[in-house]
Amino acid sequence: MSRAAIPGLPSRHPIGGQLPALYAEDDFAQRFTAGLDTVLAPVFSTLDNLPAYLDPRVAPADFVAWLASWVGGVDDPRWPAELRREATVRAMELHRGRGTKRGLLKALRLILGVGAEISGDGAAVWSRTPGAELPPAPDAEVVVRVWPERDATVDASRVHELVRALCPVHTRCRVEVLTAPPADSGEGE
């Protein structure tokens, strides 16, 4: 959408009225500046409403992707407009948890509307005692189990895409798509 294509948008600051008195009755000067008013009206309108353009909850739909890119948000044109706005509003929160189980759970729930359970830690080990032997190596695979919550089905390819984007690079992740939450699930973390 182009803000320059709004027919009949009046200028709040017409140039013709700001000309010296000598040009107030000059037909050519008034018509010429009216043409400039037509070009400048969308610019003035945008500047007058700038705070609304920077708030993803009320910004024009075509600005939401741009705002998401400013804050490192995930934006997908296939999503409904309200989900795109919510993901942009919560981008900082999601970014703070990026690469963690909690962050991945929040992102899966918000972005794809699925419930999830994550097991495994990607083979990270450490010891509280300096110089001590490391604990036994854990399983190097992270298992992400998802099930439908918002929709009736789960799009496995989109789950794989999101998990790949949000998991640390060194981590091997396996995704399992379930038809319902597991009986022993605590529904995430």
C-alpha positions in Angstrom: 0.0 0.0 0.0 1.4 3.4 -0.9 0.4 6.4 1.2 1.0 8.6 -1.9 -2.1 7.1 -3.7 -4.8 8.5 -1.4 -7.1 10.5 -3.7 -8.4 13.8 -2.3 -6.2 13.8 0.8 -6.2 17.5 1.9 -3.1 19.1 3.1 -3.3 20.4 6.7 -0.7 23.1 5.7 -1.6 24.4 2.2 1.4 26.2 0.7 -0.8 28.7 -1.2 -2.1 30.2 2.0 1.5 30.7 3.2 2.7 32.6 0.2 3.3 36.4 0.5 0.2 38.5 -0.2 1.5 39.3 -3.6 0.8 35.7 -4.7 -2.5 35.3 -2.8 -4.6 36.2 -5.9 -2.1 34.8 -8.5 -4.0 31.9 -10.2 -0.8 30.2 -11.5 0.9 30.4 -8.1 -2.2 29.0 -6.4 -2.6 26.1 -8.9 1.2 25.3 -8.8 1.3 25.2 -5.0 -2.0 23.1 -4.9 -0.1 20.5 -7.0 2.7 20.5 -4.4 0.0 20.2 -1.7 -1.2 17.0 -3.4 2.3 15.6 -3.3 3.1 16.7 0.2 -0.2 15.8 1.9 0.7 12.1 2.4 4.1 13.1 3.8 2.5 15.5 6.3 -0.2 12.9 7.1 2.5 10.2 7.8 4.6 12.6 9.9 1.5 13.7 11.9 0.7 10.1 12.7 4.3 8.8 13.1 3.8 7.4 16.6 1.0 5.1 15.2 3.4 3.9 12.5 5.8 2.8 15.1 3.3 0.8 17.2 2.7 -2.7 15.6 -0.8 -2.9 17.2 -2.1 0.0 15.1 0.5 0.5 12.3 -0.6 0.1 8.7 -0.4 -3.6 7.8 2.4 -3.1 5.3 4.6 -1.6 8.1 4.3 -4.5 10.4 7.0 -6.6 8.6 9.3 -3.6 8.5 8.8 -3.1 12.3 9.4 -6.8 12.9 12.7 -6.5 11.1 13.7 -3.6 13.3 13.4 -5.7 16.5 14.6 -9.0 15.1 11.1 -10.4 15.0 9.8 -13.3 13.1 7.3 -12.3 10.4 5.5 -14.5 7.9 3.1 -13.1 5.3 1.1 -16.3 5.5 0.0 -15.5 9.1 -3.2 -13.6 9.9 -2.6 -9.9 10.5 -3.3 -10.1 14.3 -0.7 -12.8 14.8 1.9 -10.8 12.8 1.2 -7.8 15.0 1.4 -9.9 18.2 4.6 -11.5 17.2 6.1 -8.1 16.5 4.9 -6.7 19.8 6.4 -9.7 21.7 9.6 -9.9 19.5 11.9 -8.6 22.3 10.5 -11.1 24.8 10.9 -14.0 22.2 14.4 -12.8 21.3 15.5 -12.8 25.0 14.6 -16.5 25.2 16.0 -17.5 21.8 18.1 -20.7 22.0 16.4 -21.8 25.3 13.7 -24.4 25.9 11.4 -21.7 27.4 12.0 -19.4 24.4 11.3 -22.2 21.9 8.1 -23.2 23.8 6.8 -19.6 23.8 7.6 -19.2 20.1 5.9 -22.4 19.1 2.8 -21.5 21.0 2.6 -17.9 19.8 3.7 -18.3 16.2 2.3 -21.7 15.3 -0.4 -22.2 17.9 0.9 -25.6 19.0 1.6 -27.1 22.4 5.1 -28.4 22.9 7.3 -30.5 25.1 11.1 -30.4 24.8 13.4 -33.0 26.2 17.2 -33.2 26.1 19.7 -30.4 26.4 21.8 -30.7 23.2 24.8 -32.4 25.0 25.7 -29.5 27.3 27.5 -30.5 30.4 29.3 -28.7 33.2 30.5 -29.2 36.7 30.2 -26.9 39.7 33.7 -28.0 41.0 36.7 -26.6 39.2 39.0 -29.2 37.8 36.6 -32.1 38.5 35.6 -34.7 36.0 32.8 -33.8 33.8 29.5 -35.6 34.4 28.6 -38.4 31.9 27.8 -37.0 28.4 24.0 -36.6 28.0 22.1 -37.5 24.8 23.2 -35.0 22.1 19.7 -34.8 20.6 16.9 -32.5 21.6 13.4 -33.9 21.0 10.6 -31.4 20.3 7.1 -32.9 20.6 4.3 -30.7 19.3 0.5 -31.1 19.2 -2.3 -29.0 17.9 -3.8 -26.3 20.1 -5.1 -23.3 18.1 -5.7 -25.3 14.8 -7.0 -28.8 14.3 -3.7 -29.9 12.7 0.0 -29.1 12.8 2.0 -28.1 9.8 5.1 -30.2 10.3 7.2 -28.3 7.8 6.6 -25.0 9.5 7.4 -26.6 12.9 10.7 -27.9 11.5 11.4 -24.4 9.9 10.8 -22.6 13.2 12.8 -25.1 15.3 15.7 -24.9 12.9 15.6 -21.1 13.1 15.4 -20.9 16.9 17.6 -23.7 18.1 21.4 -23.2 18.6 23.4 -24.1 15.5 25.3 -26.9 17.3 22.2 -28.6 18.5 20.6 -31.6 16.7 16.8 -31.4 17.0 14.2 -34.0 16.2 10.6 -33.0 15.8 7.7 -35.3 16.6 4.2 -34.2 15.7 1.5 -35.7 17.9 -2.2 -35.6 17.4 -2.9 -34.8 21.1 -0.9 -33.8 24.2 1.0 -36.8 25.7 -0.8 -38.2 28.8 2.2 -37.5 31.1 2.9 -34.0 29.6 3.3 -31.1 31.9 2.5 -29.0 28.7 5.9 -27.6 28.3 8.1 -26.0 31.0 
